[in-house]
Amino acid sequence: MLHVSRAPKLDLATVLASQNPQIDLKLDAYEASTRNFLKAVSNYTQRALTEIANRKTGHFAEKKKVSEKIQQIETETNACKVKEIELIAVLDHEQEEKREAEASVAGFRRQLAGIREKCASLDTEIEQSKLVAANLRRERNRDCSLLESHASRSGPELADCERKLRCLVEGIDKDRILIRFTHIDSANLDREFSIVMDLSDRSYRVPTTTPFLPVLPILLEELNATRDFYAFIRRARHAFGLMATGESLLVGL
């Protein structure tokens, strides 16, 4: 702090009593004091301006910091709002899926109830079918036993008939039988004459004969017209006999 010297107290009576009255205004001291005052005012002003500038700079920095913070908060708030919208959309989608799932479950439950009812009905039908199958099995077994009994009695009779008739009938394939004749050719009684019959259709067919029988179409036509299978066998044996003796087949028939 500057030290300011004060002027001594003026003694006006003494000044007036002197021969050349003069008052020392001490201008040098006044000028020095004035300079010091102006310098002090200038320093104060400079300090004030510096402080104002510093405060202004600090205020701008604080304002910028607050603005950045506000911007950051607004950005985070907007991000949270977007996230909230997305979460709401996800929740809505999940609610929709939940409703669809509940509807599907309800539909499946109805289907399950229907299937259970159908299964119960099928179980009843199965039990009834088992009873029917058991009855049919018993009937089949009874029929098989009866047929086996008849076959056991008919087997020897059939063998005796085949031996006497010199004709053997046997199955060779599904729906096909082989008819073999012997004792037709007097020159060779063991020579076989055979016919393969196809019984798969209502109309009888003969895929092959050994040897070839020219009148076979006529015999088949009569067989399919009359359905007399035994007459067909007799005529076929007779036709083979005519072939073996060399006679005319048409005359013999």
C-alpha positions in Angstrom: 0.0 0.0 0.0 1.4 3.4 -1.0 2.2 5.9 1.8 0.7 9.3 1.2 2.4 12.2 3.0 0.1 14.9 4.3 0.9 18.6 4.1 1.6 20.3 7.4 -1.1 22.5 8.9 -1.0 26.0 7.4 -0.4 28.8 9.8 -2.0 31.7 8.0 -0.9 34.4 10.5 2.7 33.5 10.1 2.4 33.7 6.4 0.8 37.1 6.4 3.4 38.5 8.8 6.2 37.7 6.5 7.6 40.3 4.0 6.7 38.2 1.0 3.8 36.2 2.0 3.8 32.9 0.0 1.9 29.7 0.4 3.7 26.5 -0.5 1.1 24.5 -2.3 3.5 21.5 -2.5 2.6 20.8 -6.1 5.3 18.1 -6.5 3.8 16.2 -3.6 0.3 16.8 -5.1 1.4 15.6 -8.5 3.1 12.6 -7.0 0.0 11.8 -5.0 -2.1 12.3 -8.0 0.1 10.0 -10.0 0.0 7.4 -7.3 -3.8 7.7 -7.1 -4.2 7.3 -10.9 -1.8 4.4 -10.8 -3.7 2.8 -8.0 -7.0 3.4 -9.9 -5.4 2.0 -13.1 -4.1 -1.1 -11.1 -7.5 -1.6 -9.6 -9.2 -1.2 -13.0 -6.7 -3.7 -14.5 -7.3 -6.1 -11.7 -11.0 -5.7 -12.0 -10.9 -6.3 -15.8 -8.7 -9.3 -15.3 -11.0 -10.7 -12.7 -14.0 -10.0 -14.9 -12.2 -11.7 -17.8 -11.3 -14.6 -15.6 -14.8 -14.9 -14.3 -16.2 -14.6 -17.8 -13.8 -17.3 -19.0 -14.8 -19.5 -16.1 -18.5 -18.7 -16.7 -18.1 -19.7 -20.4 -16.3 -22.9 -19.4 -18.9 -23.7 -16.8 -21.6 -22.9 -19.2 -20.0 -25.1 -21.9 -19.6 -27.9 -19.4 -23.2 -27.6 -18.3 -24.3 -27.4 -22.0 -22.3 -30.6 -22.7 -23.7 -32.2 -19.7 -27.2 -31.2 -20.8 -26.5 -32.5 -24.3 -25.2 -35.8 -22.9 -28.3 -36.1 -20.6 -30.6 -35.4 -23.6 -28.7 -37.9 -25.7 -29.0 -40.5 -23.0 -32.6 -39.6 -22.5 -33.3 -40.0 -26.2 -31.5 -43.3 -26.2 -33.5 -44.4 -23.2 -36.7 -43.3 -25.0 -35.7 -45.3 -28.1 -34.8 -48.3 -25.9 -38.2 -47.9 -24.1 -40.0 -47.9 -27.5 -38.1 -51.0 -28.5 -38.9 -52.7 -25.2 -42.5 -51.8 -25.6 -42.5 -53.2 -29.1 -40.8 -56.4 -27.8 -43.4 -56.6 -25.0 -46.2 -56.1 -27.5 -44.7 -58.8 -29.7 -44.3 -61.2 -26.7 -47.8 -60.5 -25.7 -49.0 -61.3 -29.2 -46.9 -64.5 -29.2 -48.3 -65.3 -25.8 -51.9 -64.9 -27.1 -51.1 -67.0 -30.1 -49.4 -69.6 -28.0 -52.4 -69.7 -25.6 -54.7 -70.0 -28.6 -52.6 -72.8 -30.0 -52.5 -74.6 -26.6 -56.3 -74.3 -26.4 -56.5 -75.7 -30.0 -54.1 -78.5 -29.1 -56.1 -79.3 -26.0 -59.3 -79.5 -28.0 -57.5 -81.8 -30.5 -56.1 -83.9 -27.7 -59.6 -84.2 -26.2 -60.9 -85.3 -29.6 -58.0 -87.7 -30.1 -58.6 -89.2 -26.7 -62.3 -89.7 -27.5 -61.3 -91.2 -30.8 -58.8 -93.4 -29.1 -61.4 -94.5 -26.7 -63.7 -95.3 -29.6 -60.9 -97.1 -31.4 -60.1 -99.1 -28.2 -63.7 -100.2 -28.1 -63.6 -101.1 -31.8 -60.3 -102.9 -31.3 -61.8 -104.9 -28.5 -64.8 -105.7 -30.6 -62.4 -106.6 -33.5 -60.4 -108.8 -31.2 -63.6 -110.6 -30.2 -64.6 -111.0 -33.9 -61.1 -112.1 -34.8 -61.1 -114.6 -32.0 -64.4 -116.0 -33.2 -63.2 -116.1 -36.8 -60.0 -117.8 -35.6 -62.0 -120.4 -33.8 -64.2 -120.9 -36.8 -61.2 -121.1 -39.1 -59.5 -123.6 -36.8 -62.7 -125.6 -36.7 -62.9 -125.4 -40.6 -59.2 -126.3 -40.9 -59.7 -129.3 -38.6 -62.7 -130.3 -40.7 -60.8 -129.9 -44.0 -57.8 -131.7 -42.6 -60.2 -134.5 -41.6 -61.7 -134.6 -45.0 -58.3 -134.4 -46.7 -57.0 -137.2 -44.6 -59.9 -139.3 -45.9 -59.9 -137.9 -49.4 -56.1 -138.2 -50.0 -56.0 -141.9 -50.5 -59.1 -141.8 -52.6 -57.6 -139.0 -54.8 -54.4 -140.9 -55.2 -56.3 -144.0 -56.2 -58.4 -142.0 -58.7 -55.3 -140.4 -60.2 -53.7 -143.8 -60.5 -56.7 -145.3 -62.2 -57.4 -142.3 -64.5 -53.7 -141.8 -65.3 -54.1 -138.1 -64.6 -52.2 -136.0 -62.0 -53.3 -132.5 -61.0 -50.9 -130.3 -59.0 -50.3 -126.6 -58.2 -47.2 -125.1 -59.7 -47.7 -121.4 -59.1 -50.2 -118.9 -57.8 -53.5 -119.5 -59.6 -51.9 -122.1 -61.9 -52.2 -125.9 -62.0 -50.4 -128.5 -64.0 -52.5 -131.4 -65.4 -50.4 -134.4 -66.5 -51.6 -137.4 -68.5 -49.9 -140.8 -68.9 -50.7 -144.1 -70.6 -51.9 -142.3 -73.7 -49.2 -143.3 -76.2 -49.4 -147.1 -76.5 -45.8 -147.1 -77.8 -44.6 -145.3 -74.6 -47.0 -145.5 -71.7 -44.8 -143.3 -69.4 -44.8 -140.4 -71.9 -46.4 -137.4 -70.4 -48.9 -135.1 -72.0 -49.5 -131.9 -69.9 -51.5 -128.7 -69.8 -50.8 -125.6 -67.7 -54.1 -124.0 -66.6 -54.3 -120.3 -65.5 -57.2 -119.9 -63.0 -56.5 -116.2 -62.1 -59.5 -114.9 -64.1 -63.0 -116.0 -64.7 -62.1 -117.0 -68.2 -59.8 -120.0 -68.1 -56.5 -119.7 -70.0 -53.8 -122.2 -71.0 -50.3 -120.7 -71.3 -48.7 -123.8 -72.6 -49.3 -127.5 -73.5 -46.8 -130.3 -74.0 -47.0 -131.3 -76.8 -48.8 -128.5 -78.7 -52.5 -129.2 -79.0 -54.0 -127.6 -82.1 -57.7 -127.9 -81.0 -57.0 -126.2 -77.7 -58.8 -122.9 -78.6 -62.0 -125.0 -79.3 -61.7 -126.8 -76.0 -61.1 -123.5 -74.1 -64.1 -121.9 -75.8 -66.3 -124.8 -74.7 -64.9 -124.7 -71.2 -65.5 -121.0 -70.7 -69.0 -121.4 -72.1 -70.1 -124.5 -70.1 -67.8 -124.1 -67.0 -67.5 -128.0 -67.1 -63.9 -128.5 -66.0 -64.2 -132.3 -65.9 -65.5 -132.5 -69.5 -62.6 -130.3 -70.6 -60.1 -132.7 -69.0 -61.8 -135.7 -70.7 -61.8 -133.9 -74.1 -58.1 -132.8 -73.7 -57.1 -136.4 -72.8 -59.0 -137.7 -75.8 -57.4 -135.1 -78.1 -53.9 -136.1 -76.9 -54.9 -139.7 -77.6 -55.9 -138.9 -81.1 -52.6 -137.0 -81.6 -50.6 -140.1 -80.3 -52.4 -142.4 -82.8 -52.2 -139.9 -85.7 -55.9 -139.6 -86.2 -57.7 -136.4 -87.2 -58.4 -134.3 -84.2 -61.5 -132.7 -85.7 -63.0 -136.1 -86.6 -62.3 -137.5 -83.1 -63.9 -134.5 -81.3 
